[in-house]
Amino acid sequence: MIELIITMTIVGIMVALAAPGMQSFVSNNRLTTQVNELLTDISHARSEAIIRSTTAGVCVTDVGGDTCVSSGNWANGRLVYYVCPSTDTTCTTGSNVAVKIHEAMTNDNTLDSPSDAIIFNKTGLLSSGAGQFTLTDPKTGGKRIVCLGTTGRPALSKEDCPS
């Protein structure tokens, strides 16, 4: 019985020492996953623009929403879409066709950007939405930065994007 108590005490001490490191590990992995999802959504929209030879983009939605909104919060969710071309008879010409709806971010993380939409032209170049996307975990202060230039290719950065 004494051996069991000693073993449980040692395990308790080890867990108490490992818990803060584990929280940091989980937080960093969550940030990495969320920034990778953003990069995937941006790349997916760019690919849709090139493949379909039409305008495509990523925009802000309301929580649980499936349409673009202005003055929204990127952390509430986003929509990857393409604009229906006149050659496509399966949709209304000029309307946004949802390709992927991305749910709201978890753990109170924030995603800040100066624009509410990223729009690519049919060649995959950025029409609007260039700038910096900053993903932040308010609990740990960790952040990831995505820079998006006129070429439309997103890039990760450790510092603020060049102007």
Secondary structure in CASP SS format (residue, H / E / C, confidence):
PFRMAT SS
TARGET T0000
AUTHOR 0000-0000-0000
METHOD secondary structure of the structure
MODEL  1
M C 1.00
I H 1.00
E H 1.00
L H 1.00
I H 1.00
I H 1.00
T H 1.00
M H 1.00
T H 1.00
I H 1.00
V H 1.00
G H 1.00
I H 1.00
M H 1.00
V H 1.00
A H 1.00
L H 1.00
A H 1.00
A H 1.00
P H 1.00
G H 1.00
M H 1.00
Q H 1.00
S H 1.00
F H 1.00
V H 1.00
S H 1.00
N H 1.00
N H 1.00
R H 1.00
L H 1.00
T H 1.00
T H 1.00
Q H 1.00
V H 1.00
N H 1.00
E H 1.00
L H 1.00
L H 1.00
T H 1.00
D H 1.00
I H 1.00
S H 1.00
H H 1.00
A H 1.00
R H 1.00
S H 1.00
E H 1.00
A H 1.00
I H 1.00
I H 1.00
R H 1.00
S C 1.00
T C 1.00
T C 1.00
A E 1.00
G E 1.00
V E 1.00
C E 1.00
V E 1.00
T C 1.00
D C 1.00
V C 1.00
G C 1.00
G C 1.00
D C 1.00
T C 1.00
C C 1.00
V C 1.00
S C 1.00
S C 1.00
G C 1.00
N C 1.00
W H 1.00
A H 1.00
N H 1.00
G C 1.00
R E 1.00
L E 1.00
V E 1.00
Y E 1.00
Y E 1.00
V E 1.00
C C 1.00
P C 1.00
S C 1.00
T C 1.00
D C 1.00
T C 1.00
T C 1.00
C C 1.00
T C 1.00
T C 1.00
G C 1.00
S C 1.00
N E 1.00
V E 1.00
A E 1.00
V E 1.00
K E 1.00
I E 1.00
H E 1.00
E C 1.00
A C 1.00
M C 1.00
T C 1.00
N C 1.00
D C 1.00
N C 1.00
T E 1.00
L E 1.00
D E 1.00
S C 1.00
P C 1.00
S C 1.00
D C 1.00
A E 1.00
I E 1.00
I E 1.00
F E 1.00
N C 1.00
K C 1.00
T C 1.00
G C 1.00
L C 1.00
L E 1.00
S E 1.00
S E 1.00
G C 1.00
A C 1.00
G E 1.00
Q E 1.00
F E 1.00
T E 1.00
L E 1.00
T E 1.00
D C 1.00
P C 1.00
K C 1.00
T C 1.00
G C 1.00
G C 1.00
K E 1.00
R E 1.00
I E 1.00
V E 1.00
C E 1.00
L E 1.00
G C 1.00
T C 1.00
T C 1.00
G C 1.00
R C 1.00
P E 1.00
A E 1.00
L E 1.00
S E 1.00
K C 1.00
E C 1.00
D C 1.00
C C 1.00
P C 1.00
S C 1.00
END
